Amino acid sequence: MKSITRPRWAALALLAALPLAACGGGNDGEPSTAEGQVETSTTFKAPSVKVAKSYEDLAKALNITAPEGYLLQPDQVGDTGPTDVVKASRDDGGNDAQDFLTRTGFVRGYQRQWMRTGDDDFAVYLYQFGSNAGAVEYTNRLTADATTAPAGVTIERFDLAGIGGAVGVNASDPTFASSSVTFVKGPYSVQIIVNAKKLAGLQPLATAIAEEQYSRL
């Protein structure tokens, strides 16, 4: 069975151009009007966030309800489970990934994968940082990567009304499709990736998973 990997399509030079609002940095998800910046005003009340103290706490936060037919996969299937900075860097795939994660205050992460068939699966990446600002910066990196693709891949962004600052992306080519969502809540950077042969139905699935995961943090 195949493992899920993050789609590293983009040149990371686009990072500064993509705004992503923090969901829990004292702004309750309200984006800044300045491109590439996050609002830091304390006018808005931050949502309550459960701060993990261990990998076990992150694992509990990932106990989402999978759609019918999707089975949680053992860690050895998709190289999921607890994630330290070395594994997070490898999954990121960028040459500067470990330096970037270290600089932004990566604390720990956890990944889980659910599968219905070999081409029909989804994964959730939950990374904890030392601060909301670090989570925002790394999530901007993920969002930049997800929103740029090589020739032959069609990209379309979508919004999630229930999660301030979240970015959804539909990507497809003639043989493969994916819907992904990135968002921040407090010190957490989250990415959901849903894969199938066709794009039909993936966006609402990715949205539903993201909304449940957001509520569990």
C-alpha positions, 0 to 999 in steps of 0.5 A: 500500500502506498503512503501519503506524502505532502505534495511539494509542488511549489517554489517556496519563494511564494511564502511571503505572498500568501496571507494566512490568518492565525486562529488563536493568536489573539485575533480569533481568525481575523486576517490582516489587511496587509498581504503576507501578514497576520493580524496581531491585535488583542482586540479579539478574544482567542478561542480556547485551545488545549495545549498538548504536553506529550505525543499521547495528547496529540494522538488523542486530538487526532481521534476523529470520526472517519467517514464510512469505509475509511479505516485507520492505518497502522503507522508502518503503512504510511510512516505515520505516528509520532513526529520529531523534527527530523521526521517532520523535515523529511516529510516536508521535503524542502532542503531548508526544512529542518532549519525552518522548523527549528527556527519557527519553534517546532515542538512535536507532531503526529500524523494519521492515515485512513484508507478506503482503497489504494487510491482513496485515502486521507491523512492529517498532519498535526504539528505543535509549535512553541507559539502561534506565530511559529505555527502561522509561519510554517502553515504559510509555507504549507499553503504556498506549496499547496497552491502552486503546481507544475504544468498539467495540474489544475489548482483551485482554492476554496474557503472554509466558512467555519475556520477563520484563515483556513485555506482549501485547495483542490488539485487534479490532473487526468489520473489523480486528485487531491483536496487539502486544507491548512489551518492554524489554531493556537500553537497548532499547524494542521494539514488535511490531505484527501486523495482519490482518482477523481476530484468529485466529493473530495472538497466536502470530505476535506472540509468536514475532516478539517472542521472536526479536527479544529473542534478537537484542538 
